[in-house]
Amino acid sequence: MARWLLAAILLGAGVAHLTSLRQEFQAQVPSWFPISADLVVLASGVVEIVLGLALALTPAARRPLAGWMTAAFFLAIFPGNIAQFVEGTDAFGLDTDLKRFVRLFGQPVLMAWALWCTGALNRWRRTGDF
């Protein structure tokens, strides 16, 4: 159930990146990032959709790989969350430093969730294999 929920969240966020919340997501792209914020939002939206589908549809034997890829994605976008906090950018109701700071702790939770719900963490502990 946890894997399906994470897949649904990623699919919903990916679609939102491409449609209704596109401008909100652009606020999370660091100002120093050398690529257009809109391109980053579109690309990350596509990646979220692909990861959501991978979490939902990958056969059990390959799910740990989908978990590692999802965790790696959450790690890759973490600088955007840090930049939003440091730069004081308002988006998604994160309109105070405290709210932006608290949000930073959500990213490691998402990474752990991806590794746990796909069995990636257990497999790595047992075999040392991804």
Secondary structure as GFF3:
##gff-version 3
##sequence-region A 1 130
A	DSSP	alpha_helix	2	18	.	.	.	ID=ss1
A	DSSP	alpha_helix	22	26	.	.	.	ID=ss2
A	DSSP	alpha_helix	37	57	.	.	.	ID=ss3
A	DSSP	three_ten_helix	60	62	.	.	.	ID=ss4
A	DSSP	alpha_helix	63	87	.	.	.	ID=ss5
A	DSSP	alpha_helix	97	104	.	.	.	ID=ss6
A	DSSP	alpha_helix	106	117	.	.	.	ID=ss7
A	DSSP	alpha_helix	120	127	.	.	.	ID=ss8
###
